[in-house]
């Protein structure tokens, strides 16, 4: 259960592209693991973006890396990275996720395209240890298909001025070898003290989906209530009473 939930949120840097390191945003976070009554500092996370060249065209790389430290490794080991390549027209191009969690080593990719106004995601799931393909599927939608990083970018772009808590946006997002609907719910504002010593006025966006007919919250993002919408805190629900909090440092 923990591995399934974590793997939905992280991807490895792709070695298939040539990029120019023009970094626009570079944010680092402390990780805190909460399991029942146990709450410990657990490692670090890194979110950044770069202007890149992907398949000969200008693109934006959105990436997130997360790693537990030696102490947390005794409870659960995570070495995951997420990459999302997007065109300057803000359309998805390519997504890659490498999951290294305990004895699970999986690579998930999605190659995006368009045909006659339809948005297409070709998704592949591989065993990274054996190189064996686990699954391959193709899905079409009438609107852009997101991945977890472009979804987070979408959440950060939400203008909640004048909005009442409960306002909801829905988007299709790749998840393993399928496309699911994610619901982004604005739940209000809160003052959040980060590990950089500052207190930020943040808007809160709850990311939810449905599993077996039941609504569940997979991520809660606290982003600054200004034009930057900088992520200050991310609460990641791993399931069975376990969460990871990423706090800006």
SVG drawing of the C-alpha trace seen along z (x, -y; Angstrom):
<svg xmlns="http://www.w3.org/2000/svg" viewBox="-18 -38 41 48">
<polyline fill="none" stroke="black" stroke-width="0.4" points="0.0,0.0 2.8,-2.5 4.8,-1.7 1.7,-2.1 0.9,-5.5 4.4,-6.8 5.0,-5.7 2.2,-7.9 4.1,-11.0 7.8,-10.7 10.0,-10.2 13.7,-9.8 15.7,-12.3 15.5,-11.0 18.8,-10.3 17.0,-10.3 17.1,-14.1 19.8,-16.8 19.1,-19.9 20.6,-23.3 20.7,-23.9 18.9,-27.2 17.2,-26.7 14.4,-29.1 13.3,-27.7 15.2,-25.6 13.5,-24.6 14.7,-22.3 12.7,-20.6 13.1,-18.7 11.1,-15.5 9.2,-14.3 7.8,-10.8 4.8,-10.2 3.8,-6.6 1.3,-6.3 2.9,-8.0 6.3,-8.1 7.3,-11.5 10.9,-11.8 12.9,-13.9 13.3,-11.5 15.4,-13.0 15.2,-15.6 13.3,-16.6 14.2,-18.9 11.9,-20.6 13.3,-22.5 12.6,-23.4 14.9,-24.0 14.6,-25.2 15.5,-22.2 15.5,-20.9 13.3,-17.8 13.2,-16.0 14.5,-19.1 12.0,-21.6 12.1,-24.1 10.5,-22.7 10.3,-23.1 11.4,-20.3 9.7,-20.1 11.4,-17.7 11.2,-16.4 13.6,-14.2 12.9,-12.6 15.2,-10.5 14.9,-9.2 18.0,-9.2 19.6,-6.4 17.3,-6.6 14.1,-6.6 15.5,-3.8 15.1,-1.4 11.4,-2.0 10.9,-2.6 13.4,-3.4 12.6,-5.9 14.9,-6.9 12.5,-8.4 12.7,-11.1 10.0,-12.6 10.4,-14.3 7.8,-16.1 8.6,-17.6 6.2,-20.3 6.0,-22.4 6.1,-26.2 2.4,-25.9 1.9,-24.2 1.2,-20.8 2.6,-17.5 5.4,-15.9 7.0,-13.2 6.9,-11.8 9.3,-9.4 9.3,-8.0 11.8,-5.7 10.7,-4.1 13.3,-2.7 11.4,-1.7 12.6,1.2 12.8,4.2 10.5,2.4 12.3,1.1 9.9,-0.2 10.2,-2.7 7.0,-4.3 6.9,-6.4 4.2,-8.3 4.7,-9.7 2.1,-12.3 0.9,-13.3 -2.2,-14.8 -4.3,-13.5 -7.3,-15.3 -7.8,-17.3 -7.5,-14.3 -4.8,-14.1 -3.1,-10.7 -0.9,-9.1 1.1,-6.0 2.1,-4.6 4.6,-1.9 5.6,-0.2 8.9,1.7 10.7,3.7 13.9,1.7 15.8,4.8 15.0,7.2 14.1,4.8 10.9,6.7 7.8,4.8 5.0,5.1 2.2,3.2 1.6,0.9 -1.6,-1.0 -2.8,-3.9 -5.6,-6.3 -7.3,-9.3 -8.9,-12.4 -10.6,-15.5 -8.4,-17.7 -4.8,-17.8 -3.6,-14.8 -1.4,-15.8 1.2,-14.0 1.9,-14.5 4.4,-17.4 2.3,-19.3 -0.7,-18.7 1.2,-20.4 2.1,-23.3 -1.7,-23.5 -2.5,-23.6 0.0,-26.4 -1.6,-28.4 -5.1,-28.4 -6.4,-31.9 -8.4,-31.5 -9.0,-35.2 -12.7,-35.6 -13.2,-31.8 -15.0,-30.1 -13.5,-26.9 -14.7,-23.9 -14.0,-25.2 -13.0,-22.2 -11.1,-21.7 -10.8,-18.3 -8.1,-17.1 -7.1,-13.8 -3.6,-12.6 -1.4,-9.6 -1.1,-7.1 1.0,-4.1 -0.5,-2.5 -3.9,-4.3 -5.4,-7.8 -7.4,-8.8 -9.3,-11.9 -7.8,-14.1 -9.9,-16.6 -8.1,-19.8 -10.1,-21.3 -9.3,-24.7 -9.9,-24.4 -8.9,-27.8 -5.8,-29.7 -3.4,-29.1 -0.2,-30.6 2.6,-28.1 6.0,-28.3 8.7,-26.7 12.1,-25.4 13.7,-28.5 12.4,-30.3 9.8,-32.4 6.0,-32.3 4.0,-32.3 0.4,-33.1 -0.6,-30.0 -3.6,-28.8 -4.3,-25.1 -5.1,-22.8 -6.2,-19.3 -5.6,-16.7 -8.1,-13.9 -9.3,-10.9 -11.6,-7.9 -10.6,-4.3 -13.1,-1.6 -15.8,-4.2 -14.3,-6.0 -12.8,-9.5 -9.3,-9.8 -6.8,-12.6 -3.4,-11.8 -1.7,-15.2 -2.2,-18.5 -0.2,-21.5 0.3,-24.7 1.5,-27.4 2.1,-31.0 -0.9,-33.3 0.9,-35.6 1.9,-35.7 4.7,-33.1 2.5,-30.4 5.7,-28.9 5.1,-25.5 5.9,-25.8 4.6,-22.5 3.4,-19.3 1.6,-16.6 1.8,-13.2 -0.6,-10.5 1.1,-7.1 -1.9,-5.1 -2.5,-3.0 -1.9,-5.9 1.4,-7.0 2.3,-10.4 5.3,-12.3 5.5,-16.1 7.9,-18.1 8.7,-21.5 10.5,-24.3 14.1,-24.8"/>
</svg>
